[in-house]
Amino acid sequence: MQVQIVDGWLQGEMKVTQIISPFYNERPADCPITLLVIHNISLPPNKYGGPHVAELFTGKLDPDGDPYFQNIYQMQVSSHLFIRRDGEIIQFVPFNKRAWHAGKSLFNGRENCNDFSIGIEMEGSDNDAFTEIQYAQLAKITDILKSSYPIQNIVGHSDIAPDRKTDPGPYFEWQNYLNRLDKR
């Protein structure tokens, strides 16, 4: 499968929907992308499918769509990619820009992980297993990213914000994912 990154966007033979989020900005100068952060998200919580994650990441979430949305509809949050349970990939922010996915975070003594990371959201929750197609898509994307950026570490959101976050959660099969990566 011939896929490349052009101006921060996935291009080529892999089907990727692009929906541009307004919630990103420039990375600091001379700050290489060395970290990949895996998240999970479902809106409403523990419900899958539908447009709500894309609406949140684009500032269009209807606060009356679900009682839970009253608490989050004004958040300015985004991710570079979202991988749905059926394997569909949506890109919201170019990889060379800083998506607002990590929040207050710390990795290896460095704060503000958004500055030097790429965030990928898996459609899921802390209560359910992820799908095999999600792991397959995540591994393909990871290999592409590692061939384009000097990524040295792959972590969960819980690793960089342990007091605030639990994702990707206990059902994320790290070994299943890591075994799929290109070992070159």
C-alpha positions as CSV (number, residue, x, y, z in Angstrom):
1,M,0.0,0.0,0.0
2,Q,1.6,3.2,-1.2
3,V,0.9,6.0,1.4
4,Q,2.9,9.0,2.1
5,I,2.6,12.2,4.2
6,V,2.4,15.4,2.2
7,D,2.4,18.7,4.1
8,G,1.4,16.7,7.2
9,W,-1.6,14.9,5.6
10,L,-1.9,11.2,4.8
11,Q,-2.1,10.8,1.0
12,G,-2.2,7.8,-1.2
13,E,-3.9,4.4,-1.5
14,M,-5.2,4.3,2.1
15,K,-8.7,5.8,2.5
16,V,-8.5,8.6,5.0
17,T,-11.2,11.2,5.5
18,Q,-10.0,14.7,6.2
19,I,-12.0,17.0,8.4
20,I,-10.0,20.0,9.5
21,S,-10.2,20.9,13.1
22,P,-9.8,24.6,14.2
23,F,-8.1,23.3,17.4
24,Y,-4.4,23.3,16.5
25,N,-1.5,25.6,16.1
26,E,2.1,25.7,15.2
27,R,4.7,23.5,17.0
28,P,7.6,25.3,18.6
29,A,10.5,25.8,16.3
30,D,13.2,23.1,16.3
31,C,11.0,20.7,18.2
32,P,11.1,17.3,16.5
33,I,8.1,14.9,16.8
34,T,9.5,12.1,19.0
35,L,6.3,10.8,20.8
36,L,3.2,9.0,19.7
37,V,0.3,9.1,22.2
38,I,-2.6,6.6,22.0
39,H,-6.0,7.7,23.4
40,N,-9.5,6.3,23.4
41,I,-12.8,8.3,23.0
42,S,-16.5,7.6,22.6
43,L,-19.3,10.0,22.6
44,P,-21.6,9.7,24.4
45,P,-19.3,7.7,26.7
46,N,-19.4,3.9,25.9
47,K,-21.5,4.5,22.7
48,Y,-19.9,4.0,19.3
49,G,-20.6,5.4,15.8
50,G,-22.2,8.6,14.9
51,P,-20.8,12.1,14.3
52,H,-20.1,13.3,17.9
53,V,-16.4,12.8,18.1
54,A,-15.9,14.7,14.8
55,E,-18.3,17.4,16.1
56,L,-16.3,17.7,19.3
57,F,-13.0,18.0,17.4
58,T,-14.4,20.7,15.1
59,G,-16.3,22.8,17.7
60,K,-19.7,21.7,16.5
61,L,-21.0,19.5,19.3
62,D,-24.6,20.2,20.1
63,P,-24.9,20.6,23.9
64,D,-28.4,19.3,23.8
65,G,-27.5,16.1,21.9
66,D,-26.8,14.2,25.1
67,P,-26.7,15.3,28.8
68,Y,-23.0,14.5,28.9
69,F,-22.3,17.0,26.1
70,Q,-23.3,19.9,28.4
71,N,-19.9,19.3,30.2
72,I,-17.7,19.2,27.1
73,Y,-19.3,21.0,24.1
74,Q,-17.1,24.1,24.7
75,M,-13.8,22.3,24.9
76,Q,-11.2,23.1,22.4
77,V,-9.7,19.7,21.8
78,S,-8.5,17.8,18.8
79,S,-6.4,14.9,17.7
80,H,-4.3,14.2,14.6
81,L,-6.2,11.0,13.8
82,F,-9.3,9.1,14.9
83,I,-9.7,5.4,14.1
84,R,-13.2,4.1,14.3
85,R,-14.2,0.6,15.3
86,D,-14.7,-0.4,11.7
87,G,-11.2,0.8,10.8
88,E,-12.3,4.1,9.2
89,I,-9.6,6.8,9.6
90,I,-10.3,10.5,10.0
91,Q,-7.5,13.0,10.1
92,F,-8.3,16.3,11.8
93,V,-4.9,18.0,12.1
94,P,-1.8,17.8,9.9
95,F,1.0,15.9,11.7
96,N,3.4,18.8,11.3
97,K,1.0,21.0,13.4
98,R,0.3,20.8,17.2
99,A,-3.1,19.2,17.8
100,W,-4.6,19.8,21.3
101,H,-4.9,16.2,22.5
102,A,-2.6,15.7,25.5
103,G,-3.5,18.7,27.8
104,K,-1.4,19.1,30.8
105,S,1.2,16.4,30.3
106,L,4.7,15.3,31.1
107,F,7.0,12.7,29.4
108,N,10.6,12.0,30.4
109,G,10.8,15.4,32.2
110,R,9.4,17.3,29.3
111,E,6.1,19.2,29.8
112,N,3.5,20.1,27.1
113,C,3.6,16.8,25.2
114,N,1.5,18.4,22.4
115,D,4.6,20.2,21.4
116,F,6.5,17.1,20.4
117,S,3.8,14.4,19.9
118,I,1.2,13.0,17.5
119,G,-2.1,12.0,19.0
120,I,-4.2,9.1,17.8
121,E,-7.7,8.5,19.2
122,M,-9.1,5.0,19.0
123,E,-12.9,4.8,19.1
124,G,-13.4,2.9,22.3
125,S,-13.5,3.2,26.1
126,D,-11.9,1.8,29.2
127,N,-14.7,-0.8,29.3
128,D,-14.4,-2.6,25.9
129,A,-11.9,-4.4,23.8
130,F,-10.8,-2.7,20.6
131,T,-11.3,-4.3,17.2
132,E,-8.7,-6.2,15.2
133,I,-9.2,-3.8,12.3
134,Q,-8.4,-0.9,14.7
135,Y,-5.1,-2.5,15.7
136,A,-4.3,-3.2,12.0
137,Q,-4.9,0.4,11.0
138,L,-3.1,1.8,14.0
139,A,0.0,-0.4,13.2
140,K,0.0,0.7,9.5
141,I,-0.3,4.4,10.5
142,T,2.4,4.0,13.1
143,D,4.8,2.5,10.6
144,I,4.1,5.4,8.2
145,L,4.7,7.9,11.0
146,K,7.9,6.3,12.1
147,S,9.2,6.4,8.6
148,S,8.5,10.1,8.4
149,Y,9.2,11.5,11.9
150,P,11.9,10.6,14.5
151,I,9.4,8.9,16.8
152,Q,11.2,7.3,19.7
153,N,8.4,6.4,22.1
154,I,4.8,5.2,22.0
155,V,2.7,5.8,25.1
156,G,-0.8,5.9,26.3
157,H,-2.5,9.2,27.4
158,S,-2.4,7.7,30.9
159,D,1.4,7.5,30.8
160,I,1.8,11.3,30.3
161,A,-1.1,12.5,32.4
162,P,-1.5,9.7,35.0
163,D,-3.4,11.9,37.6
164,R,-6.0,12.9,35.0
165,K,-6.3,10.1,32.3
166,T,-6.8,6.4,32.1
167,D,-6.8,5.9,28.3
168,P,-6.3,4.0,26.2
169,G,-7.4,1.8,29.1
170,P,-7.1,-1.7,30.4
171,Y,-8.5,-3.3,27.2
172,F,-5.9,-1.9,24.9
173,E,-3.7,-4.8,23.9
174,W,-0.2,-3.2,23.7
175,Q,1.5,-6.5,22.7
176,N,-1.0,-7.1,19.9
177,Y,-0.4,-3.6,18.6
178,L,3.4,-3.7,19.0
179,N,3.8,-7.1,17.4
180,R,2.2,-5.7,14.2
181,L,4.8,-3.0,13.8
182,D,7.4,-3.2,11.1
183,K,10.6,-4.4,12.9
184,R,13.1,-2.8,10.5
